[in-house]
């Protein structure tokens, strides 16, 4: 039964919707955590330590954090795989390519695929920069996110990569949240306007919240 559901277009869209919502919940929590940088180094450094002790003593040190990471990796893989397979299925279903783009098709809709690729590449860079320190521009310090963040956003390329990815994220969330609601049967004619408003507001808040950090470093608010 699971294979039958996965092989169907509806099944793949459902996997995309559910995995997307899992990642969206994480993004909201991650943005709130990032904004702690404006309260000083002790606040955000303590937050980084707290993430590793959540659930103690029932959970061992870092177990909860690794559980979250495993769920996120599974969500990213499921989301990317279903998106790729749906894209291939859509291409094969066309007898010929459309001569003109669909009227009324939003910029976010047209760029969902490229936006997903940009975000995938950004995730790899972001982990290598601020999680493992592999490509970090300064002297990476474990459990010292305040200084690590300042190091990254003190470089022009760190700001360009991050802000470009966040803008792509905003467009992705704007269209993806509304699309997920339709897939999961939440959408309707009477709810469409409210759902689109919620998607627009959430996309704007996430974009502004994430961009605030590099802007804070660039303007000297965080130093």
PEDA-V953830 format. One record per residue. N is the residue number from 1. RES is the residue in three letters. PHI is phi in whole degrees, 0 to 359 (* if undefined). OMEGA is omega in radians with two decimals (none if undefined). Layout:
N/RES/PHI/OMEGA  N/RES/PHI/OMEGA
This chain:
1/UNK/*/3.14  2/UNK/299/3.13  3/UNK/294/3.13  4/UNK/296/3.12  5/UNK/296/-3.11  6/UNK/295/-3.11  7/UNK/288/-3.12  8/UNK/276/3.11  9/UNK/297/3.13  10/UNK/298/3.13  11/UNK/297/3.13  12/UNK/295/3.12  13/UNK/294/3.10  14/UNK/293/3.08  15/UNK/299/3.10  16/UNK/299/-3.09  17/UNK/294/-3.09  18/UNK/293/3.13  19/UNK/296/3.09  20/UNK/296/3.12  21/UNK/293/3.08  22/UNK/299/3.14  23/UNK/293/3.13  24/UNK/295/3.09  25/UNK/299/3.10  26/UNK/296/-3.12  27/UNK/299/3.11  28/UNK/298/3.13  29/UNK/296/-3.13  30/UNK/295/3.12  31/UNK/297/3.13  32/UNK/299/3.10  33/UNK/297/3.13  34/UNK/299/-3.07  35/UNK/292/3.07  36/UNK/295/3.13  37/UNK/298/-3.13  38/UNK/285/3.11  39/UNK/260/3.05  40/UNK/106/-3.08  41/UNK/297/-3.10  42/UNK/297/-3.10  43/UNK/296/-3.06  44/UNK/282/3.08  45/UNK/293/3.09  46/UNK/293/3.11  47/UNK/298/3.12  48/UNK/298/3.10  49/UNK/290/-3.13  50/UNK/300/3.14  51/UNK/303/-3.10  52/UNK/271/-3.12  53/UNK/245/3.14  54/UNK/301/3.10  55/UNK/91/3.11  56/UNK/292/0.08  57/UNK/271/3.14  58/UNK/298/3.09  59/UNK/263/3.10  60/UNK/289/3.13  61/UNK/306/3.11  62/UNK/75/-3.12  63/UNK/297/3.13  64/UNK/297/3.13  65/UNK/298/3.12  66/UNK/291/3.07  67/UNK/297/3.09  68/UNK/298/-3.14  69/UNK/298/3.14  70/UNK/297/3.12  71/UNK/298/-3.14  72/UNK/294/3.11  73/UNK/299/3.11  74/UNK/298/3.13  75/UNK/294/3.14  76/UNK/296/-3.13  77/UNK/296/3.14  78/UNK/297/-3.12  79/UNK/295/-3.10  80/UNK/292/-3.13  81/UNK/295/3.14  82/UNK/294/3.11  83/UNK/296/3.14  84/UNK/297/-3.10  85/UNK/293/3.07  86/UNK/293/3.13  87/UNK/295/3.11  88/UNK/296/3.13  89/UNK/295/3.14  90/UNK/294/-3.14  91/UNK/295/-3.14  92/UNK/294/-3.09  93/UNK/286/-3.12  94/UNK/277/3.06  95/UNK/291/3.07  96/UNK/219/3.10  97/UNK/292/3.12  98/UNK/297/3.12  99/UNK/288/-3.14  100/UNK/230/3.08  101/UNK/290/-3.12  102/UNK/300/3.12  103/UNK/294/3.08  104/UNK/81/3.14  105/UNK/285/-3.02  106/UNK/287/3.09  107/UNK/298/3.14  108/UNK/299/-3.14  109/UNK/295/-3.10  110/UNK/292/-3.05  111/UNK/253/-3.11  112/UNK/302/-3.09  113/UNK/293/3.13  114/UNK/294/3.10  115/UNK/299/3.11  116/UNK/296/3.12  117/UNK/295/3.12  118/UNK/301/-3.13  119/UNK/294/3.10  120/UNK/298/3.11  121/UNK/294/3.14  122/UNK/296/-3.14  123/UNK/302/3.12  124/UNK/299/-3.14  125/UNK/297/-3.10  126/UNK/298/3.11  127/UNK/294/3.13  128/UNK/294/-3.13  129/UNK/276/-2.96  130/UNK/254/3.10  131/UNK/255/3.14  132/UNK/262/-3.12  133/UNK/78/-3.06  134/UNK/299/-3.13  135/UNK/247/-3.11  136/UNK/295/-3.05  137/UNK/287/-3.13  138/UNK/248/3.07  139/UNK/277/-3.06  140/UNK/299/3.14  141/UNK/240/-3.13  142/UNK/295/-3.13  143/UNK/60/3.04  144/UNK/233/-3.07  145/UNK/298/-3.11  146/UNK/302/-3.12  147/UNK/292/-3.14  148/UNK/297/3.12  149/UNK/295/3.11  150/UNK/298/3.11  151/UNK/302/-3.09  152/UNK/296/-3.05  153/UNK/271/2.97  154/UNK/268/3.08  155/UNK/252/-3.11  156/UNK/294/-3.09  157/UNK/289/3.08  158/UNK/298/3.11  159/UNK/292/-3.11  160/UNK/296/-3.13  161/UNK/299/-3.05  162/UNK/293/-3.09  163/UNK/293/3.11  164/UNK/298/-3.14  165/UNK/293/-3.14  166/UNK/293/3.08  167/UNK/296/3.09  168/UNK/299/3.10  169/UNK/298/3.13  170/UNK/301/3.11  171/UNK/295/-3.12  172/UNK/296/3.14  173/UNK/292/-3.10  174/UNK/303/3.14  175/UNK/277/-3.03  176/UNK/296/-3.12  177/UNK/295/3.12  178/UNK/295/3.14  179/UNK/296/3.12  180/UNK/298/3.13  181/UNK/298/3.11  182/UNK/294/-3.12  183/UNK/297/-3.08  184/UNK/274/3.06  185/UNK/80/3.14  186/UNK/278/-3.08  187/UNK/286/3.06  188/UNK/198/-3.13  189/UNK/302/-3.11  190/UNK/283/-3.09  191/UNK/260/-3.02  192/UNK/303/-3.11  193/UNK/297/3.13  194/UNK/295/-3.14  195/UNK/295/3.12  196/UNK/294/3.10  197/UNK/295/3.12  198/UNK/298/3.14  199/UNK/298/-3.14  200/UNK/295/-3.11  201/UNK/294/-3.13  202/UNK/295/3.11  203/UNK/298/3.14  204/UNK/294/3.14  205/UNK/296/3.13  206/UNK/296/3.13  207/UNK/298/-3.14  208/UNK/296/-3.11  209/UNK/296/3.14  210/UNK/287/-3.12  211/UNK/292/-3.12  212/UNK/302/-3.09  213/UNK/292/3.10  214/UNK/297/3.09  215/UNK/296/3.10  216/UNK/299/3.12  217/UNK/288/-3.11  218/UNK/297/-3.11  219/UNK/271/3.11  220/UNK/87/3.07  221/UNK/297/3.04  222/UNK/251/-3.08  223/UNK/206/none
